[in-house]
């Protein structure tokens, strides 16, 4: 006999499983969930009234996502005369249709991930909002949740035995958040903060013939369910990565961002995945103390996942400089594409400020026309103003300019400090004959520099000792690899770059 929505025969074998906060019993076509009488600090189920309220709340909240699964509140009584124990009564889902199991067995899951992403985005579009919800989307609220997590990890493990990577994670979290208030304010203004699911894991998604069912939202603390929609989606992405399916994680986030029309910078995607991995690491430590097998190594892996995404989320300001003909514009474009960073060019901006199309020549002698010291100062000021706004909004930036004076370089350093961005300077260098050949054969474009201008600039360029020298006379990929090693020094210790939705194949 097959029940509507199921992928196979109705289950009949009794079973039991345990989470860190509940025990679930399975019998026939029903599942029964009992809350554990414990106090974990962030929740307190020691009183029967609290457990009843939690069960009632769980049914009400989860019916938003799976109304045909959550049947209602039940009770179980014992002969000793104690008050009946409340429990959640659910329709039993087929174990072999869990998304987590399908991922582990290598089954195709793109269709179900696309459907879950579309439904989650639709839910978020109409989800409850308000002042209380918005307050949990501020930078300071997220910072408080991170800090509470760090404190809980230390309480669980002892100050001297925190998992490897936690101290670096603390440093990276604080650096990211301190410079990103503008980003989080904009998320609230865009109405991206919602009453969401709060605990979206692959083991709680069931892939049925008539569509997926999403179970087990977070019910014990409304504030933890009031999240940025991207944060909500990031929980499932984190879990997919933890299950060994990073491509599926990236695909799901890209589909969610597409369906929700979310313009979030990649750094925020990574930051939220890191946050969710760290939350899950804390849960694994709790489970380890309760004797769950494999929980402690799982916690270590999750901390490593969080650290990789925090490294990748770091907002960077990369200066790509050099003399005319050094290949800096070519390297800048390739590097920005690889980093998913915004590219700003002084040559293009100079002409924009003058009201001239970038391809129209404005040839002038050294220090003349659009290249007087006043025009140059105005151009670099505008370049850095735009970079500062982008950095504060979570966008990494590549600045393509000559950077031929100490004053320009110092101004860039100041912007990086104000926005808590990682500053890396790259100095493109080629033999003189190579730059001369390039300038002699270059087609008209944003740059107007010729051989005479290049020679005058080179005679006045100060030493740039803090910059990483990049030889751009050979293959472009070789120069890009050298630049990436300087900008992203962690190598395999960082997460893959998430591509923006419009670059994702469907």
N, C-alpha and C positions, 0 to 999 in steps of 0.2 A: 504493500500500500504506500502510495506517495502523497505527501501532504503538499498543498499548493505552495509554490515557491521553493520547494526543496529540490535538490539535485539527485536524490536517490531515495531508497526506502526509508521510512520513518524509523529512527533509532529506537532500540528497545533495551539494550544492555545498560545496566546501572553503572554509574561511575562517580568519581569525586575528584576535585582538584582544589588547589589552594593558591590564593594570592597573598600579598603581604597584608591585606586588610579584610579578606573575606574567604569563606569556604563555599564552594559550589557543589551541589549534589545534582546528579542527572539520573532521571528515571523515566523510561518510556519516552513520550514526546514532550516532556517538561524539564525545565531546569529551575533549581531553587538556590537562591543566594542568601547566605547568612553572614552578617557583619561580625567580625571578631571583636570581643570586648577588650580593646586595648587603647592606649593613649600613646600616639607617636609624636606628640608636640604639635604637628600641623593638623591633626585630627584627634578627637577624643570620643571613642565609642564605648567607654566603660559603663555608661548608664544605659539601661534598656530603652528609656525614652529617647535618648540620642540615637540609638540604633534604629528605632522605629521611624524617627524623623528622617534619618538618612535613607532608609528604604523607600519611604514615601516620596522623598525628593528624587531618588534615583529613577523611580518609575515615571514621575512627571516629566523630568528633564529628558529622559531617553526616548519617551514617546514622540519627541520632536523629530528624532532621526529614524526610529524604527517602531512606529505605532503598533504594528501587528506582531511584534516580538514581546513587548513588555505588557504582560497580561494583568498585573495588579499586585496588591499586597496580600500576603498570606501569613499564617501563624503556625507554629508547631508547639505542642504542649507535651509535658512529661507528667508521669503519675505522682510526682512529689509535691504537686500543688503550687509550684512556682508560676508566676505570670507567664503567659505564652510568649515565645520568642518570635519577633517579626522576621519576615523574609520576603525577598522579591521573587515573584513567580513569573517565569518567562517561557516562551516557546523555545524548545530545544533546537539548536542549529546543528547541521551536519558537520561533524568534526573534520571530515576530509575536504570541506569547502572553505576552510579558513584561508584567508589571503596569505598568512605566514607560511602555511604548509605548502601552498601552491608555489610560493617564491622559493622555498627550500628545495622543492623537487624540480625546479627549472621550468614549470609550466608557463605558458604565455599569459601575461597579466596586463598588457597595455590597455586592453578594452575596459577591464574593470577599473584600472587606475584612472582612465579618462572619465568614466562614469562617476566615480567617487569625487574626482576633482570638480566636475561640473555640478554635482549635487551640493558639495561643500560650498562652492562659490555662490550657488543660488541661495543656500541657507544664509550665508553671511550677508548677502544683499538685503535680506529682509529680517535679519536677526535683531533682537532688542538692542537698543543703544540708549545712551543717556549720560548724565554727568558722572554717576558712579562708575559706569563702564569706562568712560573716557579717562578717568583718574588712574585706572590700572594700565592705560596705554602710554603714560608719560615715561620719559627717560628715567626719572627718579623712582617710579614704581618698579620698573624692570630692574634697575640697579638694586633696589631693596630685595627683590626676589633672588637675584644672584647672590647677594651678600648673605641672605638667610641660608641659601644652599651651601655656600662655603662654610658657614658656621656649623651646619648640620653634618657635613662631611667630617669636619674636625671632631665634632662631638662623637660621631660613630667610630672613628678610627683612632682618636688620640692625636694630639698636636704633632708628635714626632713620627707618625706613621701614615700620613696622608698619601693617597696614591700618587705615583709619579705624574708630573704634569700639572697638578693642581696649583702650585704657586705661580707657574707661568700663565696658566689660564686666568688666575685672579688678575695678574698684571695686564693681560691683553683685554680682558673685559672692561676694566676700569679705564684703560686708555681709549678704547672704542667709544664708550658711553660718554666720557667727559667732553668729547668734541662733537657730539652728535645731537645736541638738544634740538636744533633746528629740524633734523630729520624726524624725530619723534613727534614734535609739534605738528609737522606737516601731515603725519599719518592720522593724527586726531582730526585735523581740519578736513582731511579727505574722507572722514567717516570710516576709516579702516579698522577701528577698534570695536569689537562686537562681543555679545554673549555667545560664545562658541561651544565647541565640544570639549576641549581642554585636555583630552587624553587619548588621542587618535592613534591606535596601534594596529599593526597588521593582524594580530591574533584576534582582534575584535571586529574585523571586517569579514563577512561571510559572503561568498560569491555564489549566489543562487541563480537558478535559471531565469527568474523574472527580475533580476537586478540585485545589486549588493545590499546587504543590511549592515549598518554601522551601529555598534553597540557600545555600552559602557562609558558614557561621558563622565566627566568629573563632577561629582555632586557635593563633596564635603566642604567646599569653600568657594562661594560664588566669585570671589576676587580672582581666583586662579583660573576661572573659566572666562573671565573678562579679558580678552586678549586681542591683539592684532590678528586679523584673519590669516596673514602670512605665518605668524607664529603657530596658529592652530594647524595649518597645513604642514608646517615644518616638522611636527611631531611624527606624522606618518613617513615623511621623507627620511627622517633620522632612523626610524625603525627599519625601513627598507634597506638603508645602507648597513645597519647593524646586522641584518640578515644576509649580507653579502651581495646586495643588488644595488650598487650605487647608480647605475644607469637608470634603473626603474625609479629611484629617488629623484634624480634630476628630471626625468620625464614627468613625474607626477607634479613637481613644483612648477615646471614650465606650463603644464596644462592648467593648473590652478591659476597661475598668474595670467594666462590667456583668458580664461573664462571670467575671471574677476576684473579684468582690465587693470591689473595692479602694476604701477610703474616703479615699484621698489627697486633700489639698486642691488646688485648681487651681494654687496657686503652685508645687507640686512638679511638676505636669504641665509647666508652662512652663519650670521650671528644667531639667528633663531634656531637653526639646526643644532648649533653648538649648545645653546641653552637647553634644548630638549634632550640632547645626549647627556648633559650634566644632571638634569632632573632624573633621568632614567638610571644614571650611575648611582645616585643617592638611593633610589628604590632598590637597586641590586644589592647595595650594602646592607640595607635593612633586611632583605631576604636572606643574605648571607648569615646575619646574626640569628635569623630564625631557622637556620640549618638547611636552607635550600641548596641543593647541589649545583655547582657551576656558577653560583651567583657572584662570588668574589672575582674570579677572572673576567666575568662579563662586565663587572663594574670597571675594572682596569681598561678593558677595551673601549668602553663608552667614554671614559675620561680621555683616552687617546683620540677618539673621534671628535670630541668637543674641542680638544686642543688643535687638531688639524683644521677644523672649520674656523676657529678663532684666528689662527695664523692667516688663513686665506681672507678672512673678513677685514683684516687690518687695512685701513684707508691709507693710500700712498700718494705722495706728490713726487713725480719723477720729472726731473729736468733733463732734457736731451739737448745738449748744446754742441757748438763747434763752428768752425769757419764756413763760409759759403763753399759749396761743393764737397762738403765732408760727408754727405749722405744722412744728415741728421733728420731731415723730414721723412725720408724713406724709412729709417729705423723707427722714428716716432710713430708712424702709422701702423707699422707691423707690430710694434710693442703694445700699443693701445688696443689693437684687435685681440692680441693674445691675452691681455690682462682684463678684458672687458672694461677698460677705462675710457674716460672722456678725453679726447684729443683737442687741445687748443694750440693754435699756431699764431706766432707774433706777426708773420708776414700777412696772413689773412686778416687778422684783427686790425692791423695798421691801415689796410685799405678799407676795411669796413668803417672804421672811425672817420676816414676821409670821404666816405660815400662813393668809393670806387670799386667796381667789380674785381674780384681777386685775380682774374686772368688779364686784366688790362694793365699794360706796362706803365710804370711811373718812374722811369729811369732818371737818376740824378747822381751827381758826383757824391763822393764820401762826405757825409755831414750836411747835405743839401736837400732841398725839396721835402719829401715826406720823411727824410732821414736826418733831420736836424736833431740836436740833443733834446729839444723840447718835444718834438714828435715822438722820439724814442721813449722818453720818460712817460709820456701819456700812454703810449702803447703798452709798456710793461706794467704800468699801474692798473690799466684796465684788464690786462691778462691775469694779473694776480688777484684782482677783485673777483673776477669770474671763477677763478680756481678756488678761492676761499669759500664762495657760496656753494660750489659743488662738493667740496670736501666736507663742509658742515652737514651736507645732505647725504653723506655716505658714499659719494662717488669718488673713486680714485681718478687721478688726473695725470695726464702726460702733457708737458709743456714743451712745445717745439719752438725754440728761440736760440739766438746766438749765445746769450748769457756771457757777454764779453766784458762785463765790468764787475768789480767786487760789490758795488752798490746793488746791482740787480740780483746777484746771488744772495746777498744778505737779506734783501727784501723777501725773497722766496723762502728763506729759512725762517723768517719771522712769521709768514703765513702758515707754514707747517707747524710751528709751535702753537699758534693760536687755535688751530683746528685739530691738534693732536694727530697729525698725519705723519707717516714715516717718509722722511725726505731722502731721496737717492738722486745723485747727480751723475749723469753719464756724459762723457766728453768724447765726441766722435772725432777720430783722427785718421788721416790718410796721407800718403806721400804727396808732396807738392804737385808733382806731375799728374797725379790722378785727379786732384781737385781742379787743376787747370784744364784738363781734358773734359771733365764734366761740365765746367762752366762754359767752355767753348761750344759745346754741342747741346746744351740744355734748351728745351723748348720754352716759349714764354709761359710764365706761371706767376704764382703769388710773389715769389722772390725776384727782385730786380738787380741783385748784386752781380757785378761782372768781375773780370780779372783785376782791374784797377782797385775797385772797392774792396775786394777780398784781400789784396796785398796791403792796403792801408789799414784794414781791421786787424790783420795778423800782426802788424808791427806794433799795435797798441794793446793786444790782449794780455792781461796779467796771467800769472800762473794759476792753475785751478787744481791745487793739490788734493782737495777733498773729493774730487770727482773720480769716477771709475773710467779709465781709458778704454774705449771700444774701437777696435780697428774695423773700419767699415769699407776697406778696399777690396775685401773678398766677397764670398757668397753672403747674401742677406741673412740666411738662416744661421750662419755662424755668428754674425753680429747680434742677432736676436737672442741666441742661446747665451751669449756672454752678458747681455743686458738683463735677461730673465734671472740669471744666477745672482746678479747684484740686487735686483728688485725683490725677488722671492727666494731668499737664501735657504729656506727649509727643505727644498726638494721634495722628496717623497713624504715628508712630515706634514704636508699641507693637503687640503682637500682639492679635488678637481674643480676647476672654474666652472660655475654654472653658466650656461649660455642663456641669453635672454629669449623669451618665448618666440619672438618672430624668427629666430634662427634655428628653432627646433623643428625637425621634420615630423610630420604627423603620420 
